[in-house]
Amino acid sequence: VYFCYSQITQSFNRDAPHNDATFHDAALLLKRSIFSQSYSYPKSDSLYDYQMVAIIERTVVRCKNENGEDGVDRAKLLRSLGYEVYIKDEPILASKIENEFLKLSVPKAGCCGAKE
């Protein structure tokens, strides 16, 4: 999880959750989808079980809602759904990239630059 709802652009993330309720629903749907393909699901012929893991970038644990107020704690929400949650810093700092082309292009890539 590397962005807040306000950072979503229509061209890149039109299907991404756009508020706390849809974030919750998307996390639950993903878990159910993975479960149904695992050993734990009686109708699956999989040999493997699953574990839900979420990595959340530190600055987006809480996002502002439509009214500008702090939204839910996403780490707490995901833990309540059975996810193992890790909170981490931004994975790549553009200032640390040595290749000049990448240093200029990575921050502009996709919706969320180096976070993506």
C-alpha positions in Angstrom: 0.0 0.0 0.0 1.8 3.1 -1.2 -0.7 5.8 -1.9 -3.6 7.7 -0.4 -6.9 8.1 -2.1 -6.2 11.7 -3.1 -3.1 10.6 -5.0 -5.1 8.3 -7.4 -5.3 9.5 -10.9 -8.1 8.2 -13.2 -5.7 7.2 -15.9 -3.6 4.9 -13.7 -5.8 3.7 -10.9 -9.4 4.0 -11.9 -10.2 0.7 -10.1 -8.3 1.4 -7.0 -10.1 2.0 -3.7 -11.2 5.6 -3.4 -12.1 5.7 0.3 -11.8 3.7 3.5 -14.9 1.6 2.8 -13.7 0.5 -0.6 -10.2 -0.1 0.8 -11.8 -2.5 3.3 -13.9 -4.2 0.7 -10.9 -4.6 -1.7 -8.7 -6.1 1.0 -11.5 -8.5 2.0 -12.2 -9.5 -1.6 -8.5 -10.1 -2.3 -8.3 -12.3 0.8 -11.4 -14.3 -0.2 -10.1 -14.7 -3.8 -6.7 -16.1 -2.6 -8.4 -18.3 0.1 -10.6 -19.9 -2.6 -7.4 -21.0 -4.5 -5.7 -22.4 -1.4 -5.5 -25.7 0.4 -7.8 -24.4 3.1 -10.7 -24.2 0.8 -12.4 -27.6 0.5 -13.2 -27.3 -3.2 -9.7 -26.3 -4.2 -7.3 -28.9 -5.3 -4.3 -26.7 -4.3 -1.4 -28.2 -2.3 -0.6 -24.8 -0.8 -2.1 -22.7 2.0 -1.8 -19.0 2.1 -0.9 -16.1 4.4 -2.1 -12.5 3.8 0.7 -10.0 4.0 0.5 -6.2 3.5 3.4 -3.8 3.2 2.3 -0.2 4.0 4.5 2.8 3.3 4.8 4.7 6.5 3.3 8.0 5.2 0.0 6.3 4.1 -1.0 4.3 7.1 -3.8 7.0 7.5 -5.2 8.9 4.6 -7.4 12.0 4.7 -11.0 11.3 3.9 -13.3 13.3 1.6 -13.8 15.9 4.4 -10.1 16.3 5.0 -10.2 14.4 8.3 -7.9 11.5 9.2 -9.3 8.2 7.9 -9.0 4.8 9.4 -5.7 3.3 10.4 -5.1 1.0 7.5 -2.6 -1.2 9.3 -5.1 -1.8 12.1 -7.9 -2.5 9.5 -5.8 -5.0 7.6 -4.7 -6.8 10.8 -8.4 -7.1 11.8 -8.9 -8.9 8.5 -6.1 -11.4 9.2 -3.3 -9.7 7.3 0.3 -9.7 8.6 1.3 -6.0 8.3 4.7 -4.4 7.8 5.1 -0.7 7.9 8.1 0.5 5.9 9.7 3.7 4.5 9.5 4.6 0.9 11.4 1.8 -1.0 13.4 3.9 -3.4 14.5 7.5 -2.8 14.8 9.2 -6.2 17.7 11.3 -4.8 19.7 8.1 -4.3 19.3 6.8 -7.9 22.6 7.3 -9.7 21.6 6.7 -13.3 20.5 10.2 -14.6 17.8 8.9 -16.9 16.2 6.9 -14.1 16.7 9.7 -11.6 14.5 11.9 -13.8 12.0 9.4 -15.0 11.2 7.2 -12.0 9.6 10.0 -10.0 7.2 10.6 -12.9 6.4 7.0 -13.6 2.8 5.7 -13.2 0.7 7.4 -10.6 3.1 7.2 -7.7 6.6 7.3 -9.0 9.3 5.4 -7.1 6.6 4.1 -4.6 5.1 2.1 -7.4 
